[in-house]
Amino acid sequence: MPASAVPDLSIKMNVMTKDNRIHEVLVIGECAFAQDTDSVLRKLKYEIAGHPEVLMVIMIVIDEHQPYRSSGRMSEAWQMLRKETSTLSHSSFNSLQGAAMQSLDQPVVVAGHTWCHLGSVRFHVWVRGDEPINIDVDSELLARGTLFPNQDMGAVDTMIEKGMVVMRDHLEDVCQKVAPGSDISALRDSSITFRPEWKLLLRELIRAVDYTAYDRYRSWCHSSP
């Protein structure tokens, strides 16, 4: 994988003046779902190597209770769903669940097959110090937290806020570089407060599980019989 690998999320800064041209990546984010965490860590290392100036790195790891496997031939799902002349609509597929999904604890089970069942959502956050971020080393600039099944995000909240403060301070330095003597008091005196809406993210994850289950059903329908 080249050092120019594209992250899932990035916050960039581009400054162009007569005397300065600054292009920096300030934040990198990666989300791993149903994939090997080691491969995501390798990707992050390449991204950091390509942008050692990065100030904050966020990795989200989403695991299922069990690795997903499509329904086998002659299973209950195969016998019930393959007889359909066309792929069920999303609403028709969901109607076969019975009660609509209300929480992430609830698996999406249709025709006796589990199409998606979330197991955990974990966060890792690194913030840059004097040296480039090294994700192989645990330090006071690394925080871990769990959003699901048991929410424990205090350390992550604190570290993300710290990363935002580091970004503000870096922007001050850039402003002084490109416009020496300019008034940056408003930026310097600005208060940084991180107020995450984790409940909103959990609601969106319920939607994501629902759509993932249906997408897997459609892919299964379109695969060879």
N, C-alpha and C positions, 0 to 999 in steps of 0.2 A: 504494500500500500504506500503510495507516495506521500511525502510530507505535506502536500497540498490537498490532502483529503478534506472533503467538505463536511463540516459538522452539522448535526441536526438543527442547532441553533447557534447564532453568533451575534454579538453586538460589536459593531465596528465604528471606528472614528476616522474620518477623512478630513484633513485640513490642508487647504492650498492657499498660499499667499505668494507674493512676488519672490520672497526669499526662502520660504519654507514649504515643504510638501511632506505631510505626515500621514501615513496609513498604518493604523494599528488595529489589532483585534483585542478588544477589552474583555469579552466574556465568551466562553465556549460551553455549549450544552450538548449532552448526548443522552438519548433515551434507549434503553435496551429492553425489548419485549420478546420473550420466547427465543432468546438467543444467548450464546455463550458470553458470559461477562468478560472473560479474558480477551475475547476479540474486540470488545468495546474499549477495554483498557489499552490495548495495543493501538487502536485508532486514536485514542486521546493522546497517547505518547507522540505519535506522528504529528498530530495537530499542534501540540505544544512545541515540538521541535521546529515546526515551521513558523510558529509565532511565539517565541519565548517571552515576548512582552505581555502576554495575556495575564490579566489581573485576577480572574476568577474562572473556575471550571466547575460545572455542575453535571453530575451523572445520576440519572434515575434508572433504577433496575426494577423491572416489573416481571414477576415470576408467576407462573400458574401452579396449581396444586400438583398437577402431573403434566409432563410434556404432552402436547396435543397429538393425537393420532386420529386420522379420519376413520369413519365407520367402515367396517369390513363387509365383504360380500356375504349376503344371506343373513346379515344381522337384522335386528328389529328395525333399525333405521333404514337399511337397504330395502327391506321388504315393504315398508310403509311409504317411504318417500320416493323410491325409484319408480313406483307405479304411476306417479304423477306424469301427465303428458307434457308439462312444462314446469319450469322452476317456480316454486312458490314465491309470492310477493313477500316483502319484509313483514307486513302486518299478518299475513296468513301463517308465515313461519312462526311468528311470535305467539299466535293464538294457540298453537299446539303445545306451548309451555304450560298452559293453564293460567296461573296467577302471573301477572307481569313482574319482571325483576324489580325489586325494591331496594336491594342492598348488594354490596360487593361480596358478601358472604354467600350469596345465592348463586349456584351454578346455572348456566343456560343448558337445560336438558330438554331435548326434543326427540321423540320417538326412541326413548331409551338410551340416547347417546348424549354425552357431555360435549357440547361444542365449544364452551369456554368456561373456565372457573378460575378466577383470580386467586392467587395465593398470598402475594405480598407486593408492596410498593416501597422501595427503599431509596434514600437520597444520600449522595456523597458530595461534599462541597469542599473545594480547595481554594485558598486565597494566596496570592503572591506575596512574598516577603521581599527581602533584598535580592534573592536569587530567583531564577525561573522556577515555576511550580514543578515539583517532583512527586508524581502520584505513587511512586514506589515506597515513599518514606512517610510514616506517620509522624505528625507534628501537631503543634498547637494551632496550626493554620489549616487543619483538616477537621471537618465535622461530619458525623453520620447521623441519620435519623430514619425513622419508620413512619410512613403515612398510613399504611394499612398492613396487617389487620389491627394493630394496636398503635394509635397515634402517639408518637414521641418525636416531635419536631423542634423542640426548644433549641438544641445545639445548632441545628441547621438554620433556624431563623436568625440566631445570633451571628453565625458565620456569613450568611448572605448579607446581613446588614453591615458587617465589617467589610465585606467586599465592595459594597456600595460606597462606603466611606473612602476606601482606597481609590476607587474610581473618581470620586469627587476631588480628592487631593491630587490625583494625576492630572485631571482636567485643569486644575489651578496651574500646575507646572507648565502644561502645554500653552495655556493662555499667556503666561508670562514670557514664554519662548517666542511665540509668534507676534505678540504685541507687548513688548517691554514697557513697563510703566502704566499699563492699563489698569483701570479700577476693577478689581475682581472681588471686592469686599462682599458683594451679594452672594457669590459662589462660595467664598471662604466661610461665610457666616451661616450658610444654609444648613438646616438640620436634616439629618438622614434618619428616617424611621421606616422599617420594613414591616408592613402589616399584611401578611399573606391571607388569602381566602382559601384555606385548605378544604373547607366544607364544599366550596364551589368546585374545586378540582375533583373531590370525591364524587360529586354528582355527575361531572363530566366523564369520569372513569366508568360509571355505570352505563352511560350511553356508549362509550367506547367498547365495553365488553359486549353489549348488545349488537353493535354493528360488526364487531369481530366475529361473533358467532354466526351471524347471517352471511358474512363474506366467506367464511369457511364452508358453510352449507352450499353456497353457490359454486365455489370452486370444486367441491366434491361432486356436485351434480354435473358439472361440465367435464369432469375427468372421465377416463375410459371406464365403461361399465364392467 
